[in-house]
Amino acid sequence: MGAELMAIKHGLVLDLQRGFGELVVEVDCLEAISLIKDEDISRHQLGSLIQDIRVISNSFARIRFKHVYREANQCANGLVKLDSQNSLPFTVWEAPPSAISFALSSVEIVEEKDGAGAAVNPVGGKAEADPGEEEDGDRSRRRSG
């Protein structure tokens, strides 16, 4: 749990530094999402880390924490595997490594439509959450964690 939360925090900091205002953070740990969103963390052993994530999250115009099943999170899993072969404590790739290109090629981009049938940018527009998605407030760029 600590590693998952630390990865979320580092990813949010990077996204903030790069100027992204809207995020969708895909996480395969439902408990992490629950802790970030609405649980009392005053006595939680990772409370300060979770509070850091909450504070950083408030810096974005829109952010949504979305639960994805581990099997659907192949890009993140591939990056973790690559990073485990690296001796550096932290790695940032400027472009996707070729080792995860297959997983990326299977990512489906869905165009949303408003009530009148016009395309709505799910990041730039105020798109509603799909049924079953976890959402945090009225705040959305795609990132796996």
N, C-alpha and C positions, 0 to 999 in steps of 0.2 A: 504494500500500500504506500509506503513512504517513497519508493522509487517512482511509482506512478504519479504521485502528487508532485514530486520534485521535477519530473519531466513536464508536467503541465505548467508549473511555475516558470521553468526555463523557457518553454515555448511561448508563453504569454509575454515574458520580458522581451524575447527576440522579436515577436510580432509588434509589440509596442515600439521598440527601437526602430523598426523598419517602417513605421508610420501607418500600419494597418489600423483602421478604425472599427472594422466590423469583422467578426469571427464566428465560425462554427467550429467548436472544439470537439472532436470525436474521441471518445474514451471508452475502452472496453471494460472498465471497472465501475459498475453501477454504484458501489459503495462510495467511491471517490466523488462521483457526481452528487450523491446525496449529502455527503459531508460539506461539499463546496456550496451547495445551494441553500440548505435550510436546517441543518442539524445544529444543535447546541454543541459547540466545540470547546467550551470553557474548561472542561476537564479532560479533553482528548489529548493523548500523548503527542499528536501531530498538530495540535491546535494552532500554534504560531505559524506553521507552514500553510495551513488551510486559510488562516486569516490573511497571510500575504497574498494568496491566490485571489481571495475576495477583494482585497484592496486594489490589486493590479487589474482585475476584471472590471472594476468601476471606471478605469481609465479609457475603456473602449466605448464607442457610441452605441454599438450593439454587440452582444455576445450571447451565444447559445451553447450550452454543454449538451451534447447528444451522445446517448449510449449506443454503441455498436457492438455486435458480438465479436468475440476474439477472432473467429474465422473470417469475418468481414474486414478485419483490420490488418490485412496482409502487408500493406506498405509499412506501417509502423513496426510490425514484427520483423520484416526484412531489414529495416534500418537498425533495429536492436541487434540483430544477428551480425550485421556488418560492424557495428560499433564494438561488439564484444571481441572482435578480432583486432581492435585498435588499442594501442597503449595509451592514447590520450584520454584524459578524464572527461572531456566534453568535445563533441564534434558538431560542426555546422556545415552542411552541404549547401553550396550555392545553387546547384542543379541536382536533380534526382540521380543517384548512382544507377548505373546500368543494371545492377543486380535486382533492382525493384521495378524495372521497366515493364515486366509482364503484369505485375500487380497493378501498376498504374494504368496500363492499357485496358484493364477490365473495369476501371472506375466509370460508372455511368453518371453523366451530367444530365440532370433533369431540368427542363425549362418549365417554370411555373406560369400559369395564366391567371389573370384576374377575372372577375365576374363577367366582364365584357369580352373576354377572349384574347385580350392583349397580353403579350409576354411581360412577365414581371421578373426582374433580376432579384433572386432570392437574397443576395447580399446587399445590393443598393436599395431595393424596395423593402417595404414592410411586409415580408412574406409570413404567412401563418405557419406554425409548426405542423408537420405531418402527424397524424394520429400515432401515438406510441412514442414520439420523440420527447426527449427531455429538453426543456427550454428554460432559460434564465432571463427573466425580464423581457424588456423590449429592446434588447440589444443584440450581427452575424458575419468571413473568409473561412475557408475550410482548412482545418489542421488536425492531424491525427496525433494522439498522445497515449 
